[in-house]
């Protein structure tokens, strides 16, 4: 074997380990099914793990005659199949030509691969031979010529294992996949809390933590996108786990379409966790000689609580998922005109905003919705990517040249997956709209979904986008998607394949991303779906940042960005300073607080710079200067959540440089309190014996002091030693940033 994958050949036991995590399973005698033995903190390898096998006679159906311990209902499994005495939900279910669903996948072979294979046509983590080792397990159905390959990739320096499955029909008759999960793990206990992120438009990533129940709990999407409602992530945390300590298993799905994340606790407190494409309204016809591959599922293990889990996700996605061209590259500070003008603009207005923005230190101007067709509101022109000369008489070409002449980068908004009635593409090809032509097709935001399961549709949209991109100097795209699929039907597919539409659609979206980036590899893309409706690892593979929410209110953003940080690095979290009263909730917060919240993300502005007064301009100039200095620390450092906005009136988080020489702490108070008690915020991640200076204050403090005693909330560290006043965060919606640097 090698140093990361061990095989006890006589007992057919496999052990993946890197000194941080262990994942152990074996091949069962007689049934040849894969049995899960252990997953968790690394344990030393040994010649036999037989002591981990759990068997006793229980009431059940048994596979072998005169053997009362061969019920798979009571066995922890790697890839449980329907029809094998296991009454829990299966990870794989097939329908054969005669209508039967019974499968029995038996062990056949294994292979060890240095590094990691690429998933064709889908996003996935990547790794060289120095970064990861992959174990492939070959299984074959006892009753047919169907072969199943399970892939396990262990990252050498992380407590991370990724999984996916590949199924091949080597027979002569077609079969139908009704369910094929990317990952299944059976845990021996139910002593966990179930943590997930739920939400809706303008209030994404709301953290919820609940005890497991006997039975089934799940989160999912049936909307054709990962959705605002549930992020494709969940965690199983020991009941005593906090942000800073305790065991946590985190699961994330590298996919942007319909998903199912399910936890089932049986009557013996065994917890089955699975993640994959949602079986609801899904089937895949697998003809003879054809193959199907699932998207990739990611599992991380942390013994350092939820922060440890998040840091593992952040490192993995920065190092092994996001395009290396952008993963650690400083992002331009942008201004977007959407909330400044909505659809009501012309070239003069845009140039006025850009001119003032440049004087403030902005680096990128983004022209949002309304520049094409006759797009004066949201009821027309999608799919007609021709510039509106009544607004931009010199076209995108003229505008882009003028923007670049100001030494600003130029970005452009697209919503390529959608179409409006009355556009040339809709009139010429009504069959390109998803939906049944003889039945009602609902609209969302007055628009319809193009059938990206059809390659010719993807090619047409690519050609339209290419015509814009090839004739203009465009540095950035905001790729939006503002409605879900509610009537999934493609006139392109036969009746037997209509349940493939949702998956084929998202593969078409990936194909368009691939086409665009293959021709324009230096293009920075920010994905968006009415905010965070498709904030998932799948799109991070192509677009290194995502517009987190259409809600730009600083108070709401505390919860949204806090929850989003459970999985995604700060450099991926799109965050802007907008006008007040806020356009979503009408709240008035200070420009300082808005900037202090947005700083812990990509950072930018969404307002009319021509309407700013001089004091606000001065503040914005200082914000931009500070964020540019801090951006390497914020985007590449280690992020810690300190106080939760879901539990307290004060939110706090911090980021520490990898060498622990500097740190940035954000503290936010929602509502003021009269005569408040003294409150301290304990920091973390610092060097215990290192002296740190705080905001250039004369008093130095050791790391252990700051982590054990903490910062007194409101201490005025601004160079006036000993003049600490607890009202330094007066009033509602107050914030402070503390910058720590070693001395």
URBEL-V521909 format. One record per pair of residues at least 4 apart in sequence whose C-alpha atoms are under 7 Angstrom apart, sorted by the first residue. I is the first residue (numbers start at 1). J is the second residue. If there is no record, write none. Layout:
# URBEL-V521909
I:J + I:J
This chain:
# URBEL-V521909
1:5 + 1:6 + 1:7 + 2:6 + 4:16 + 4:17 + 4:18 + 4:133 + 5:15 + 5:16 + 5:17 + 6:14 + 6:15 + 6:16 + 7:12 + 7:13 + 7:14 + 7:15 + 8:12 + 8:13 + 8:14 + 8:47 + 8:48 + 9:13 + 12:26 + 12:27 + 13:25 + 13:26 + 13:27 + 14:24 + 14:25 + 14:26 + 15:22 + 15:23 + 15:24 + 15:25 + 16:22 + 16:23 + 16:24 + 17:21 + 17:22 + 17:23 + 17:42 + 18:156 + 19:42 + 20:41 + 20:42 + 20:159 + 21:40 + 21:41 + 21:42 + 21:159 + 22:39 + 22:40 + 22:41 + 22:42 + 22:43 + 23:38 + 23:39 + 23:40 + 24:36 + 24:37 + 24:38 + 24:39 + 25:34 + 25:35 + 25:36 + 25:37 + 25:38 + 26:34 + 26:35 + 26:36 + 27:32 + 27:33 + 27:34 + 27:35 + 27:107 + 28:32 + 28:33 + 28:34 + 28:35 + 32:106 + 32:107 + 33:105 + 33:106 + 33:107 + 34:77 + 34:78 + 35:75 + 35:76 + 35:77 + 35:78 + 36:76 + 36:77 + 36:78 + 36:186 + 37:52 + 37:53 + 40:301 + 55:69 + 56:69 + 57:68 + 57:69 + 60:71 + 61:71 + 61:85 + 62:67 + 62:68 + 62:69 + 62:70 + 62:71 + 62:85 + 63:70 + 63:71 + 64:70 + 71:85 + 72:84 + 72:85 + 72:86 + 73:85 + 73:86 + 73:87 + 76:186 + 77:185 + 77:186 + 78:184 + 78:185 + 79:91 + 79:92 + 79:184 + 80:90 + 80:91 + 80:92 + 81:90 + 81:91 + 81:92 + 81:93 + 81:103 + 81:104 + 82:90 + 82:92 + 82:93 + 82:101 + 82:102 + 82:103 + 83:102 + 83:103 + 84:104 + 91:179 + 91:180 + 91:181 + 91:184 + 92:179 + 92:180 + 92:181 + 93:101 + 93:177 + 93:178 + 93:179 + 93:180 + 94:101 + 94:175 + 94:176 + 94:177 + 94:178 + 94:179 + 95:99 + 95:100 + 95:101 + 95:175 + 95:176 + 95:177 + 95:178 + 96:100 + 96:101 + 96:175 + 96:176 + 97:173 + 97:174 + 97:175 + 103:141 + 103:143 + 104:141 + 104:142 + 105:139 + 105:140 + 105:141 + 105:142 + 106:139 + 106:140 + 106:141 + 106:142 + 107:138 + 107:139 + 107:140 + 108:138 + 108:139 + 108:140 + 109:137 + 109:138 + 110:136 + 110:137 + 110:138 + 111:135 + 111:136 + 111:137 + 112:134 + 112:135 + 112:136 + 113:133 + 113:134 + 113:135 + 114:129 + 114:132 + 114:133 + 114:134 + 115:127 + 115:128 + 115:129 + 115:130 + 115:131 + 115:132 + 115:133 + 115:134 + 116:126 + 116:127 + 116:128 + 116:132 + 116:133 + 116:134 + 116:153 + 118:126 + 119:123 + 119:124 + 121:507 + 121:510 + 121:511 + 122:295 + 122:507 + 122:510 + 123:254 + 123:538 + 123:541 + 124:254 + 124:296 + 124:321 + 125:320 + 125:321 + 126:320 + 126:321 + 127:131 + 127:132 + 127:320 + 128:132 + 129:133 + 131:155 + 131:156 + 132:153 + 132:154 + 132:155 + 132:156 + 133:153 + 133:154 + 133:155 + 134:151 + 134:152 + 134:153 + 134:154 + 135:151 + 135:152 + 135:153 + 136:149 + 136:150 + 136:151 + 136:152 + 137:149 + 137:150 + 137:151 + 138:148 + 138:149 + 138:150 + 139:147 + 139:148 + 139:149 + 140:146 + 140:147 + 140:148 + 141:145 + 141:146 + 141:147 + 145:169 + 145:170 + 145:171 + 146:168 + 146:169 + 146:170 + 146:171 + 147:167 + 147:168 + 147:169 + 148:166 + 148:167 + 148:168 + 149:165 + 149:166 + 149:167 + 150:164 + 150:165 + 150:166 + 151:163 + 151:164 + 151:165 + 152:161 + 152:162 + 152:163 + 153:161 + 153:162 + 153:163 + 154:160 + 154:161 + 154:162 + 155:160 + 155:161 + 158:312 + 159:300 + 159:301 + 160:299 + 160:300 + 160:301 + 161:298 + 161:299 + 161:300 + 162:296 + 162:297 + 162:298 + 162:299 + 163:182 + 163:183 + 163:296 + 163:297 + 163:298 + 164:182 + 164:183 + 164:294 + 164:295 + 164:296 + 164:297 + 165:182 + 165:293 + 165:294 + 166:292 + 166:293 + 166:294 + 167:291 + 167:292 + 167:293 + 168:289 + 168:290 + 168:291 + 168:292 + 169:286 + 169:287 + 169:288 + 169:289 + 169:290 + 169:291 + 170:288 + 170:289 + 171:288 + 172:288 + 173:287 + 173:288 + 174:285 + 174:286 + 174:287 + 174:288 + 175:285 + 175:286 + 175:287 + 176:283 + 176:284 + 176:285 + 176:286 + 177:283 + 177:284 + 177:285 + 178:279 + 178:282 + 178:283 + 178:284 + 179:279 + 181:274 + 181:275 + 181:276 + 181:277 + 182:275 + 182:276 + 182:294 + 182:295 + 182:296 + 182:297 + 183:274 + 183:275 + 183:276 + 183:297 + 184:273 + 184:274 + 184:275 + 185:272 + 185:273 + 185:274 + 186:270 + 186:271 + 186:272 + 186:273 + 187:270 + 187:271 + 187:272 + 188:270 + 188:271 + 189:269 + 189:270 + 189:271 + 190:212 + 190:265 + 190:269 + 190:270 + 190:271 + 191:238 + 191:239 + 192:211 + 192:212 + 192:236 + 192:237 + 192:238 + 192:239 + 193:209 + 193:210 + 193:211 + 193:212 + 193:236 + 193:237 + 193:238 + 193:239 + 194:209 + 194:210 + 194:211 + 194:212 + 194:235 + 194:236 + 194:237 + 195:208 + 195:209 + 195:210 + 195:234 + 195:235 + 195:236 + 196:207 + 196:208 + 196:209 + 196:233 + 196:234 + 196:235 + 197:205 + 197:206 + 197:207 + 197:208 + 197:230 + 197:231 + 197:563 + 198:204 + 198:205 + 198:206 + 198:207 + 198:229 + 198:230 + 198:231 + 199:203 + 199:204 + 199:205 + 199:206 + 199:228 + 199:229 + 199:230 + 200:204 + 200:228 + 200:229 + 201:228 + 202:549 + 202:550 + 202:551 + 203:560 + 204:228 + 204:532 + 204:549 + 204:560 + 205:560 + 205:563 + 205:564 + 206:559 + 206:560 + 206:563 + 207:563 + 213:265 + 214:265 + 214:266 + 214:267 + 215:264 + 215:265 + 215:266 + 216:263 + 216:264 + 216:265 + 217:262 + 217:263 + 217:264 + 218:261 + 218:262 + 218:263 + 219:230 + 219:260 + 219:261 + 219:262 + 220:230 + 220:259 + 220:260 + 220:261 + 221:225 + 221:226 + 221:227 + 221:230 + 221:258 + 221:259 + 221:260 + 222:258 + 223:227 + 223:258 + 223:484 + 223:485 + 223:486 + 224:257 + 224:258 + 224:484 + 224:485 + 224:502 + 225:256 + 225:257 + 225:258 + 225:484 + 225:534 + 226:231 + 226:232 + 226:256 + 226:257 + 226:258 + 226:259 + 226:533 + 226:534 + 226:536 + 227:231 + 227:533 + 227:534 + 228:532 + 228:533 + 232:252 + 232:253 + 232:259 + 232:536 + 233:251 + 233:252 + 233:253 + 234:250 + 234:251 + 234:252 + 235:248 + 235:249 + 235:250 + 235:251 + 236:248 + 236:249 + 236:250 + 237:241 + 237:247 + 237:248 + 237:249 + 238:246 + 238:247 + 238:248 + 240:246 + 241:245 + 241:246 + 241:247 + 241:305 + 242:246 + 242:305 + 242:306 + 243:305 + 243:306 + 243:307 + 244:304 + 244:305 + 244:306 + 244:307 + 245:303 + 245:304 + 245:305 + 246:303 + 246:304 + 246:305 + 247:302 + 247:303 + 247:304 + 247:305 + 248:301 + 248:302 + 248:303 + 248:305 + 248:306 + 248:309 + 249:299 + 249:300 + 249:301 + 249:302 + 250:299 + 250:300 + 250:301 + 250:309 + 251:298 + 251:299 + 251:300 + 252:297 + 252:298 + 252:299 + 253:296 + 253:297 + 253:298 + 253:537 + 254:295 + 254:296 + 254:297 + 254:536 + 254:537 + 254:538 + 255:295 + 255:536 + 255:537 + 255:538 + 256:506 + 256:534 + 256:536 + 256:538 + 256:539 + 257:503 + 257:506 + 258:277 + 258:278 + 259:276 + 259:277 + 259:278 + 260:275 + 260:276 + 260:277 + 260:278 + 261:274 + 261:275 + 261:276 + 262:273 + 262:274 + 262:275 + 263:271 + 263:272 + 263:273 + 263:274 + 264:271 + 264:272 + 264:273 + 265:269 + 265:270 + 265:271 + 265:272 + 266:270 + 266:271 + 275:297 + 278:282 + 281:499 + 282:499 + 282:500 + 283:499 + 283:500 + 284:497 + 284:500 + 285:497 + 286:290 + 286:291 + 300:309 + 300:312 + 301:309 + 302:308 + 302:309 + 304:308 + 305:309 + 306:310 + 307:311 + 307:640 + 307:641 + 308:312 + 309:313 + 310:314 + 310:565 + 310:566 + 310:567 + 311:315 + 311:638 + 311:639 + 312:316 + 313:317 + 313:567 + 313:568 + 314:318 + 314:567 + 314:568 + 314:569 + 315:319 + 316:320 + 316:321 + 317:321 + 317:322 + 318:322 + 318:327 + 321:541 + 322:327 + 322:540 + 322:541 + 322:544 + 323:327 + 323:541 + 323:542 + 323:544 + 325:329 + 326:544 + 327:544 + 328:636 + 330:631 + 330:632 + 331:602 + 332:363 + 332:364 + 333:362 + 333:363 + 333:364 + 333:603 + 333:604 + 334:362 + 334:363 + 334:364 + 334:365 + 334:366 + 334:604 + 334:605 + 335:362 + 335:364 + 335:365 + 335:366 + 335:604 + 335:605 + 335:606 + 336:365 + 336:366 + 336:367 + 336:368 + 336:605 + 336:606 + 337:341 + 337:366 + 337:367 + 337:368 + 337:606 + 337:607 + 338:342 + 338:368 + 338:606 + 339:606 + 339:607 + 340:606 + 340:607 + 340:608 + 341:345 + 343:369 + 343:370 + 343:376 + 343:377 + 344:376 + 345:349 + 345:350 + 345:391 + 346:350 + 346:391 + 346:392 + 347:351 + 347:391 + 347:392 + 348:352 + 349:353 + 350:354 + 351:355 + 352:356 + 352:610 + 353:357 + 353:608 + 353:609 + 353:610 + 354:358 + 354:365 + 355:359 + 356:360 + 356:609 + 356:610 + 357:361 + 357:362 + 357:609 + 358:362 + 358:363 + 360:617 + 360:620 + 360:621 + 361:621 + 361:624 + 363:408 + 363:409 + 364:408 + 364:409 + 364:410 + 365:408 + 365:409 + 365:410 + 365:411 + 366:410 + 366:411 + 366:412 + 367:411 + 367:412 + 367:413 + 368:412 + 368:413 + 369:413 + 370:375 + 370:376 + 371:375 + 371:387 + 371:388 + 372:381 + 372:384 + 372:385 + 372:386 + 372:387 + 372:388 + 373:381 + 373:384 + 373:385 + 373:386 + 373:387 + 373:388 + 374:380 + 374:381 + 374:388 + 375:380 + 375:381 + 378:445 + 378:446 + 379:420 + 379:446 + 379:447 + 380:420 + 380:421 + 381:420 + 381:423 + 382:418 + 382:419 + 382:420 + 383:416 + 383:418 + 383:419 + 383:420 + 383:423 + 383:425 + 384:423 + 384:424 + 385:464 + 387:395 + 387:396 + 388:392 + 389:393 + 389:394 + 389:395 + 394:398 + 394:399 + 395:399 + 396:400 + 396:472 + 397:401 + 397:472 + 398:402 + 399:403 + 400:404 + 400:410 + 400:472 + 400:473 + 401:405 + 402:406 + 403:408 + 403:409 + 403:410 + 404:408 + 404:409 + 404:410 + 409:475 + 410:474 + 410:475 + 410:476 + 411:474 + 411:475 + 411:476 + 411:477 + 412:476 + 412:477 + 412:478 + 413:477 + 413:478 + 413:479 + 414:478 + 414:479 + 414:480 + 415:479 + 415:480 + 415:481 + 416:461 + 417:449 + 417:450 + 417:481 + 418:447 + 418:448 + 418:449 + 418:450 + 419:426 + 419:447 + 419:448 + 419:449 + 419:450 + 420:426 + 420:447 + 420:448 + 421:426 + 422:426 + 422:427 + 423:427 + 424:428 + 425:429 + 426:430 + 431:491 + 432:450 + 432:451 + 432:457 + 433:448 + 433:449 + 433:450 + 433:451 + 434:449 + 434:450 + 434:451 + 434:488 + 434:489 + 434:490 + 435:441 + 435:487 + 435:488 + 435:489 + 435:490 + 436:489 + 441:487 + 443:447 + 443:448 + 444:448 + 444:483 + 445:483 + 449:485 + 451:457 + 451:490 + 451:505 + 452:457 + 452:458 + 452:505 + 452:508 + 452:509 + 453:501 + 453:504 + 453:505 + 453:508 + 454:458 + 454:492 + 455:459 + 456:460 + 457:461 + 458:462 + 458:508 + 458:512 + 459:463 + 460:464 + 461:465 + 462:466 + 462:512 + 463:467 + 464:468 + 465:469 + 466:470 + 467:471 + 468:472 + 469:473 + 469:474 + 475:523 + 475:524 + 476:523 + 476:524 + 476:525 + 477:524 + 477:525 + 477:526 + 478:525 + 478:526 + 478:527 + 478:528 + 479:525 + 479:526 + 479:527 + 479:528 + 480:527 + 480:528 + 480:529 + 480:530 + 481:528 + 481:529 + 481:530 + 482:529 + 482:530 + 488:501 + 488:502 + 489:498 + 489:501 + 490:498 + 490:501 + 493:497 + 493:498 + 494:498 + 500:504 + 501:505 + 502:506 + 503:507 + 504:508 + 505:509 + 506:510 + 507:511 + 508:512 + 509:513 + 510:514 + 511:515 + 512:516 + 513:517 + 513:542 + 514:518 + 515:519 + 516:520 + 517:521 + 525:543 + 525:544 + 526:543 + 526:544 + 526:545 + 526:546 + 526:547 + 527:543 + 527:545 + 527:546 + 527:547 + 528:532 + 528:534 + 528:546 + 528:547 + 529:533 + 529:534 + 530:550 + 531:547 + 531:548 + 531:549 + 531:550 + 532:547 + 532:548 + 532:549 + 535:546 + 536:540 + 537:541 + 539:543 + 540:544 + 540:545 + 544:572 + 545:571 + 545:572 + 545:573 + 545:574 + 546:572 + 546:573 + 546:574 + 547:573 + 547:574 + 548:573 + 548:574 + 548:575 + 551:584 + 552:557 + 552:576 + 552:577 + 552:578 + 553:557 + 553:582 + 554:558 + 554:593 + 554:594 + 554:597 + 555:670 + 556:560 + 557:561 + 558:562 + 558:645 + 559:563 + 559:645 + 559:646 + 560:564 + 561:565 + 564:568 + 565:569 + 565:570 + 568:572 + 569:573 + 570:600 + 570:601 + 570:634 + 570:635 + 571:601 + 571:602 + 571:635 + 572:601 + 572:602 + 573:601 + 573:602 + 574:601 + 574:602 + 574:603 + 575:598 + 575:601 + 575:602 + 575:603 + 575:604 + 576:598 + 576:603 + 576:604 + 576:605 + 576:606 + 577:594 + 577:595 + 577:598 + 577:604 + 577:605 + 577:606 + 578:605 + 578:606 + 578:607 + 579:607 + 580:587 + 580:588 + 580:589 + 581:586 + 581:587 + 581:588 + 582:586 + 582:587 + 582:588 + 589:593 + 589:594 + 589:733 + 590:594 + 591:595 + 592:596 + 593:597 + 593:733 + 593:734 + 593:735 + 594:598 + 595:599 + 595:623 + 596:735 + 596:737 + 598:603 + 599:603 + 599:627 + 600:634 + 612:616 + 612:617 + 613:617 + 614:618 + 615:619 + 616:620 + 617:621 + 618:622 + 619:623 + 620:624 + 621:625 + 622:626 + 623:627 + 624:628 + 625:629 + 626:630 + 627:631 + 630:634 + 631:635 + 632:636 + 633:637 + 633:657 + 634:655 + 637:655 + 637:656 + 637:657 + 637:658 + 638:655 + 638:656 + 638:657 + 638:658 + 639:654 + 639:655 + 639:656 + 640:653 + 640:654 + 640:655 + 641:652 + 641:653 + 641:654 + 642:652 + 642:653 + 643:650 + 643:651 + 643:652 + 643:653 + 644:648 + 644:651 + 645:649 + 645:650 + 645:651 + 649:669 + 649:670 + 649:671 + 650:668 + 650:669 + 650:670 + 651:667 + 651:668 + 651:669 + 652:666 + 652:667 + 652:668 + 653:665 + 653:666 + 653:667 + 654:663 + 654:664 + 654:665 + 654:666 + 655:663 + 655:664 + 655:665 + 656:660 + 656:662 + 656:663 + 656:664 + 656:685 + 657:661 + 657:662 + 657:663 + 660:686 + 660:687 + 661:741 + 661:742 + 662:740 + 662:741 + 662:742 + 663:739 + 663:740 + 663:741 + 664:737 + 664:738 + 664:739 + 664:740 + 665:737 + 665:738 + 665:739 + 666:736 + 666:737 + 666:738 + 667:735 + 667:736 + 667:737 + 668:734 + 668:735 + 668:736 + 669:732 + 669:733 + 669:734 + 669:735 + 670:732 + 670:733 + 670:734 + 671:731 + 671:732 + 671:733 + 672:730 + 672:731 + 672:732 + 679:712 + 679:713 + 680:710 + 680:711 + 680:712 + 680:713 + 681:710 + 681:711 + 681:712 + 681:713 + 682:706 + 682:707 + 682:708 + 682:709 + 682:710 + 682:711 + 683:706 + 683:707 + 683:710 + 684:707 + 686:703 + 687:703 + 688:702 + 688:703 + 688:704 + 689:702 + 689:703 + 689:704 + 690:702 + 690:703 + 690:742 + 691:700 + 691:701 + 691:702 + 691:703 + 691:742 + 691:743 + 692:700 + 692:701 + 692:702 + 692:703 + 692:740 + 692:741 + 692:742 + 692:743 + 693:697 + 693:699 + 693:700 + 693:701 + 693:740 + 693:741 + 693:742 + 693:743 + 694:717 + 694:738 + 694:739 + 694:740 + 694:741 + 695:717 + 695:718 + 695:738 + 695:739 + 695:740 + 696:718 + 696:719 + 697:717 + 697:718 + 697:719 + 697:720 + 697:721 + 698:719 + 698:721 + 699:721 + 701:705 + 701:706 + 702:706 + 703:707 + 704:708 + 705:709 + 705:710 + 706:710 + 706:711 + 713:726 + 714:725 + 714:726 + 714:727 + 714:728 + 714:729 + 715:724 + 715:725 + 715:726 + 715:728 + 716:724 + 716:725 + 716:728 + 729:734 + 729:735 + 730:734
